[in-house]
Amino acid sequence: MMYLLDWIFLFLIISSIFFMIFFFNLFYISRKNIVSYSKPKSFPSVSILIPVYNKEKCIKKTIEYVKKLKYPKKFEIIVINDGSTDNSLEILKKIKGIKVFSKKNGGKADALNYGLKKAKGEIIVTIDADTYPSKDALLKSIGFFEDKDVAAVTVSIFVDRPKNIIEKLQSIEYILYILSRKILENLNAIYVTPGPFALYRKKVLKEIGGFDKNNMTEDIEIAWRILRHGYKIKMSVPIKILTSVPETFKQWWHQRIRWNIGGMQTTIKHIDMLFNTKYSGFGCFVIPLFISAYFFTILGLILTVYLILTRLYDILIIFSSSFYGVNLLNILNFDSLLLPNIFIILSIFSIFSSFLWIWLSFHKINLKIKIKDNFFILIIFLTIYIFLTPLNYIHSTIKFLTKSYSW
């Protein structure tokens, strides 16, 4: 039994290293174009949609940032009040230069679809009500739509002023997302158009039926559907978008459950794309990676805990036997508990690769990272934080199977 578990554990580590090497190879191929963007030759009309639900504390600030966006043509700002029960609507009524529509609460996707019907622009920009875009966000993204096959453009999302540990951990995570999504552009496999800020060709959104209001993560599902219909998704890395993230562990845990359940819903809905060569890199690499990462992460946690407990048990037996005067060193190989083995070596390699990926992510998007100043938070990220993921997966799976989830 132990040998079988060893081989399974070895397979998991080698698989993770394989995917890491694959990503490093993609990075090498696209390293010169990571921070590039298409300069616009024309400027299509733009409609900005901001769905709002109980955002009285930040909606005014968000609209102020949106109004400062630089663009040669006047763009319309449409705010959809999705049944807020706080003072959001009262605040919105006092703001000039925007169009405000109110509706019964139906979720973010439903609010976006409502706004889509009201929008007049050729390009639809969706912005979360707690997000603050840089002034050049439109100018450095609109040029990608010169290619008629491009249906959506995503950008770099950063955590807005992270203060506590949970926010700083998410800040590192968001930065890693940026580089990962950009290099997948080479495979036309950008799997999400993040809710905080994304651009869409309105014609395509209407063609494919708008956002799925039954999905917990409409920004993932819409991206998969865009790729399914043969369109491209591009990413403009130089754009800096600041967004709010969960401030407490409880909020973070609930958000990740929603993300995971939305991912499950999307995968099941589009499972026929799996290993389908029609969808090239997305169907043959990204979707298999999504599915395998889910199961491997949970299995890896179980095996890791089992192996650690087994080692601790062996050590306990050895020291307890010595206490009673029984020498078991000839029965158990005590040296093997202390000397490096293949698992330790591969684990160290994996951790080293993770550190390298973090450094590359910060370096390529022009963020100066000082290891000595961030060493503690990085260690927590690579140990405790990533081990929370499989635990959240398990909780998410239970909720999904029992259908005990909601917004």
C-alpha positions as MATLAB code, in Angstrom:
seq = 'MMYLLDWIFLFLIISSIFFMIFFFNLFYISRKNIVSYSKPKSFPSVSILIPVYNKEKCIKKTIEYVKKLKYPKKFEIIVINDGSTDNSLEILKKIKGIKVFSKKNGGKADALNYGLKKAKGEIIVTIDADTYPSKDALLKSIGFFEDKDVAAVTVSIFVDRPKNIIEKLQSIEYILYILSRKILENLNAIYVTPGPFALYRKKVLKEIGGFDKNNMTEDIEIAWRILRHGYKIKMSVPIKILTSVPETFKQWWHQRIRWNIGGMQTTIKHIDMLFNTKYSGFGCFVIPLFISAYFFTILGLILTVYLILTRLYDILIIFSSSFYGVNLLNILNFDSLLLPNIFIILSIFSIFSSFLWIWLSFHKINLKIKIKDNFFILIIFLTIYIFLTPLNYIHSTIKFLTKSYSW';
ca = [
       0.000    0.000    0.000;
       2.812    2.387    0.938;
       4.605    1.802   -2.363;
       1.412    2.557   -4.269;
       0.957    5.827   -2.384;
       4.592    6.734   -3.018;
       4.126    6.264   -6.740;
       0.914    8.279   -6.761;
       2.616   11.075   -4.833;
       5.561   10.955   -7.223;
       3.184   11.151  -10.183;
       1.494   14.237   -8.728;
       4.778   16.051   -8.176;
       6.110   15.181  -11.635;
       2.812   16.299  -13.208;
       2.973   19.658  -11.424;
       6.572   20.105  -12.568;
       5.573   19.217  -16.134;
       2.890   21.901  -16.180;
       5.322   24.356  -14.612;
       7.886   23.657  -17.333;
       5.167   24.022  -19.971;
       4.251   27.458  -18.584;
       7.903   28.492  -18.474;
       8.181   27.464  -22.125;
       5.127   29.559  -23.013;
       6.666   32.439  -21.111;
       9.903   32.115  -23.087;
       7.998   32.143  -26.383;
       5.989   35.256  -25.480;
       8.528   37.078  -23.277;
       9.079   39.937  -25.749;
       5.390   40.677  -26.253;
       4.071   40.406  -22.703;
       3.803   44.130  -22.054;
       2.951   45.139  -25.617;
      -0.475   46.309  -26.739;
      -2.187   47.243  -29.990;
      -2.378   50.968  -30.655;
      -5.807   51.946  -31.990;
      -6.253   53.191  -35.545;
      -9.938   53.883  -35.032;
     -12.107   54.567  -32.027;
     -15.437   52.714  -31.892;
     -18.225   53.951  -29.646;
     -18.057   52.705  -26.055;
     -20.658   51.943  -23.401;
     -19.494   51.304  -19.834;
     -21.716   49.093  -17.690;
     -21.443   49.192  -13.889;
     -23.711   46.747  -12.022;
     -24.352   47.879   -8.446;
     -25.655   46.002   -5.448;
     -25.212   47.625   -2.005;
     -22.054   49.568   -2.860;
     -22.800   52.869   -1.128;
     -19.245   53.057    0.252;
     -17.405   52.907   -3.061;
     -19.694   53.526   -6.058;
     -19.096   57.281   -6.153;
     -15.330   56.783   -6.194;
     -15.604   54.200   -8.966;
     -17.648   56.522  -11.170;
     -15.173   59.346  -10.558;
     -12.380   57.095  -11.863;
     -14.479   56.017  -14.848;
     -15.174   59.625  -15.805;
     -11.420   60.286  -15.938;
     -10.830   57.629  -18.599;
      -9.119   59.144  -21.648;
     -10.841   58.542  -24.973;
     -11.248   60.668  -28.122;
     -14.977   60.052  -28.266;
     -17.580   60.587  -25.611;
     -18.601   57.330  -23.966;
     -21.769   56.555  -22.077;
     -21.767   55.342  -18.468;
     -24.661   53.050  -17.591;
     -25.161   52.118  -13.952;
     -27.546   49.264  -13.202;
     -28.866   49.318   -9.639;
     -29.601   45.649   -9.040;
     -32.101   45.982   -6.194;
     -29.763   47.602   -3.664;
     -31.142   47.864   -0.139;
     -28.647   50.475    1.087;
     -28.213   54.105   -0.063;
     -26.592   53.230   -3.401;
     -29.539   54.459   -5.482;
     -29.779   57.763   -3.585;
     -26.071   58.366   -4.191;
     -26.372   57.520   -7.882;
     -29.262   59.954   -8.401;
     -26.997   62.814   -7.313;
     -24.217   62.010   -9.777;
     -24.340   63.843  -13.099;
     -23.272   62.510  -16.480;
     -24.439   58.929  -16.005;
     -27.504   56.869  -16.892;
     -29.053   55.029  -13.960;
     -31.456   52.122  -14.286;
     -33.011   50.196  -11.413;
     -34.300   46.653  -11.441;
     -35.159   43.855   -9.047;
     -32.190   41.941   -7.705;
     -31.271   39.194  -10.143;
     -27.530   38.871   -9.823;
     -24.600   40.428  -11.647;
     -25.065   38.618  -14.963;
     -28.726   39.598  -15.099;
     -27.793   43.230  -14.402;
     -25.193   43.184  -17.190;
     -27.700   41.742  -19.648;
     -30.145   44.494  -18.659;
     -27.491   47.134  -19.283;
     -26.519   45.488  -22.564;
     -30.017   46.126  -23.885;
     -29.707   49.820  -23.025;
     -26.164   50.281  -24.363;
     -25.560   52.062  -27.656;
     -21.802   51.524  -27.956;
     -20.044   49.072  -30.268;
     -17.742   48.093  -27.426;
     -19.089   47.131  -24.012;
     -16.905   47.701  -20.957;
     -17.943   45.984  -17.732;
     -16.633   47.390  -14.452;
     -17.296   46.251  -10.904;
     -18.635   48.889   -8.535;
     -15.540   48.628   -6.321;
     -12.947   48.938   -9.096;
     -10.744   51.885  -10.055;
      -9.310   51.863  -13.603;
      -6.240   53.774  -14.742;
      -6.817   56.699  -17.116;
      -5.283   54.857  -20.091;
      -7.418   51.736  -19.695;
      -9.426   52.355  -22.866;
      -6.603   53.675  -25.027;
      -4.363   50.681  -24.296;
      -7.054   48.064  -24.872;
      -9.356   49.267  -27.641;
      -6.716   48.663  -30.342;
      -7.046   44.884  -30.048;
     -10.505   45.156  -31.598;
      -8.898   46.137  -34.922;
      -8.784   42.368  -35.394;
     -12.372   41.449  -36.273;
     -11.956   38.017  -34.661;
     -11.257   39.544  -31.245;
     -14.414   39.463  -29.137;
     -13.021   40.406  -25.735;
     -10.047   42.047  -24.072;
      -8.943   41.567  -20.495;
      -6.427   43.574  -18.477;
      -4.153   43.456  -15.422;
      -6.099   43.413  -12.164;
      -4.345   44.408   -8.933;
      -5.507   44.451   -5.331;
      -6.260   47.975   -4.172;
      -3.987   48.945   -1.262;
      -3.615   45.570    0.491;
      -3.305   46.069    4.243;
      -3.804   42.873    6.238;
      -2.314   39.426    5.581;
      -5.290   37.998    3.686;
      -5.303   40.990    1.312;
      -1.520   40.784    0.777;
      -1.764   37.082   -0.020;
      -4.461   37.804   -2.596;
      -2.281   40.579   -3.991;
       0.456   38.064   -4.826;
      -2.121   35.707   -6.297;
      -3.596   38.398   -8.554;
      -0.146   39.285   -9.876;
       0.506   35.634  -10.754;
      -2.818   35.538  -12.603;
      -1.658   38.347  -14.883;
       1.367   36.550  -16.321;
      -0.436   33.188  -16.499;
      -3.355   34.601  -18.488;
      -1.132   36.581  -20.841;
       1.017   33.652  -21.914;
      -2.107   31.562  -22.554;
      -2.974   34.120  -25.211;
      -0.498   32.208  -27.418;
      -2.890   29.258  -27.352;
      -5.989   31.459  -27.676;
      -6.875   30.022  -24.286;
      -7.499   32.957  -21.945;
     -10.103   31.271  -19.771;
     -11.631   34.268  -17.978;
     -12.493   37.893  -18.624;
     -12.326   39.128  -14.994;
     -15.354   40.981  -13.692;
     -13.527   44.039  -12.348;
     -12.737   45.282  -15.866;
     -13.241   43.687  -19.280;
     -14.120   44.820  -22.796;
     -16.419   43.016  -25.235;
     -17.604   43.468  -28.793;
     -21.339   44.068  -28.322;
     -22.202   42.341  -31.582;
     -20.606   39.120  -30.331;
     -22.207   39.314  -26.877;
     -25.631   39.503  -28.480;
     -24.764   36.765  -30.964;
     -23.849   34.280  -28.227;
     -26.747   35.207  -25.954;
     -25.233   37.537  -23.373;
     -24.092   36.546  -19.881;
     -25.305   33.360  -18.208;
     -27.356   34.504  -15.201;
     -27.466   30.949  -13.820;
     -23.697   30.713  -13.502;
     -21.925   31.769  -10.285;
     -18.960   33.114  -12.297;
     -20.318   34.794  -15.389;
     -16.853   36.113  -16.299;
     -15.468   32.578  -16.671;
     -18.468   31.170  -18.518;
     -18.650   34.035  -21.030;
     -14.971   33.580  -21.871;
     -15.438   29.865  -22.560;
     -18.472   30.612  -24.716;
     -16.577   33.228  -26.702;
     -13.818   30.706  -27.432;
     -16.417   28.041  -28.261;
     -17.787   30.284  -31.015;
     -14.339   30.656  -32.590;
     -13.481   34.165  -31.407;
     -10.289   35.414  -29.759;
      -9.639   36.920  -26.348;
      -6.657   39.233  -25.905;
      -4.990   40.756  -22.867;
      -3.426   44.167  -22.346;
      -0.913   43.792  -19.509;
       0.202   47.477  -19.216;
      -3.238   48.557  -17.982;
      -3.449   48.798  -14.211;
      -6.856   48.209  -12.649;
      -7.275   48.367   -8.876;
     -10.070   46.399   -7.253;
     -11.261   45.577   -3.765;
     -10.886   42.044   -2.414;
     -12.237   40.203    0.640;
     -10.842   41.707    3.838;
     -11.442   38.729    6.108;
     -10.808   35.003    5.857;
     -14.547   34.292    6.018;
     -15.247   36.617    3.081;
     -12.350   35.106    1.121;
     -13.550   31.559    1.798;
     -17.074   32.389    0.618;
     -15.756   34.083   -2.533;
     -13.593   31.089   -3.462;
     -16.506   28.723   -2.966;
     -18.467   30.835   -5.454;
     -15.523   30.812   -7.879;
     -15.100   27.051   -7.597;
     -18.792   26.288   -8.018;
     -18.925   28.624  -11.015;
     -15.946   26.759  -12.468;
     -17.739   23.442  -11.971;
     -20.886   24.789  -13.630;
     -18.862   26.075  -16.575;
     -16.872   22.863  -17.004;
     -19.998   20.702  -17.002;
     -21.743   23.037  -19.437;
     -18.826   22.973  -21.881;
     -17.469   19.472  -21.207;
     -17.759   18.584  -24.906;
     -14.853   20.962  -25.560;
     -12.534   18.647  -23.606;
      -9.789   17.241  -25.885;
     -11.655   18.652  -28.870;
      -9.017   19.729  -31.399;
     -11.492   22.243  -32.807;
     -10.703   24.414  -29.782;
      -6.939   23.853  -30.071;
      -4.963   24.781  -26.955;
      -8.028   25.609  -24.910;
      -9.732   22.265  -25.419;
      -6.578   20.155  -25.420;
      -4.598   21.873  -22.663;
      -6.425   24.412  -20.517;
      -9.615   22.450  -19.841;
      -7.679   19.241  -19.035;
      -5.446   21.348  -16.784;
      -8.507   22.766  -15.022;
      -9.986   19.345  -14.386;
      -6.748   17.564  -13.434;
      -5.650   20.435  -11.171;
      -8.910   20.117   -9.254;
      -8.536   16.400   -8.548;
      -4.747   16.435   -8.195;
      -4.876   19.280   -5.686;
      -7.290   17.413   -3.428;
      -5.460   14.096   -3.852;
      -2.112   15.792   -3.277;
      -3.310   17.229    0.032;
      -4.601   13.856    1.204;
      -1.379   12.056    0.272;
       0.833   14.750    1.758;
      -0.982   14.611    5.083;
      -0.866   10.807    5.021;
       2.866   10.664    4.296;
       3.665   13.260    6.958;
       1.632   11.412    9.567;
       3.275    8.127    8.532;
       6.750    9.604    8.954;
       5.845   11.069   12.315;
       4.464    7.708   13.396;
       7.725    5.949   12.374;
       9.757    8.481   14.352;
       7.478    8.063   17.350;
       7.886    4.272   17.221;
      11.669    4.582   17.038;
      12.002    6.927   19.989;
       9.423    5.099   22.086;
      11.212    1.786   21.449;
      14.511    3.327   22.506;
      12.832    4.490   25.700;
      11.875    0.903   26.514;
      15.316   -0.418   25.608;
      14.305   -2.064   22.338;
      16.544   -1.339   19.372;
      14.438   -1.166   16.208;
      17.080    0.523   14.020;
      17.600   -2.749   12.196;
      13.881   -3.039   11.529;
      13.176    0.565   10.505;
      15.641    2.521    8.430;
      16.002    5.586   10.639;
      18.492    7.254    8.288;
      15.915    7.349    5.508;
      13.750    9.577    7.694;
      16.436   12.207    7.822;
      18.216   12.031    4.465;
      16.774   13.743    1.372;
      14.821   11.489   -0.965;
      13.192   11.939   -4.340;
      10.052   13.482   -2.831;
      11.982   16.115   -0.916;
      14.136   16.924   -3.941;
      11.152   17.292   -6.268;
       9.251   19.302   -3.657;
      12.185   21.690   -3.291;
      12.353   22.005   -7.079;
       8.651   22.767   -7.178;
       8.979   25.447   -4.484;
      12.000   26.945   -6.276;
      10.008   27.053   -9.539;
       7.179   28.807   -7.723;
       9.556   31.443   -6.361;
      10.973   31.928   -9.868;
       7.479   32.323  -11.331;
       6.631   34.912   -8.684;
       9.814   36.841   -9.472;
       9.115   36.711  -13.215;
       5.566   37.914  -12.668;
       6.679   40.917  -10.673;
       9.565   41.638  -13.014;
       7.682   41.450  -16.329;
       4.877   43.744  -15.223;
       7.392   46.256  -13.887;
       6.782   45.715  -10.189;
       9.862   45.847   -8.022;
       9.834   43.004   -5.548;
      12.232   42.897   -2.629;
      12.456   39.343   -1.372;
      13.712   40.414    2.039;
      10.697   42.700    2.525;
       8.190   40.130    1.281;
       9.852   36.894    2.354;
       7.465   36.197    5.239;
       4.317   36.758    3.190;
       5.745   34.666    0.314;
       6.460   31.767    2.652;
       2.896   31.915    3.966;
       1.627   32.040    0.368;
       3.642   28.972   -0.702;
       2.800   26.926    2.375;
      -0.374   27.769    4.268;
      -2.247   29.723    1.587;
      -1.927   27.188   -1.229;
      -2.914   24.369    1.130;
      -6.186   26.174    1.808;
      -7.128   25.699   -1.849;
      -7.809   21.928   -1.728;
      -9.749   22.363    1.516;
     -11.906   24.971   -0.201;
     -12.286   22.642   -3.199;
     -13.655   19.929   -0.928;
     -16.099   22.331    0.742;
     -17.148   23.697   -2.657;
     -17.736   20.196   -4.010;
     -19.968   19.286   -1.078;
     -22.003   22.454   -1.566;
     -22.238   21.886   -5.304;
     -23.376   18.273   -4.985;
     -25.909   19.123   -2.273;
     -26.992   22.275   -4.142;
     -26.623   24.289   -0.931;
     -25.100   27.396   -2.468;
     -26.242   30.871   -3.367;
     -24.866   34.353   -4.004;
];
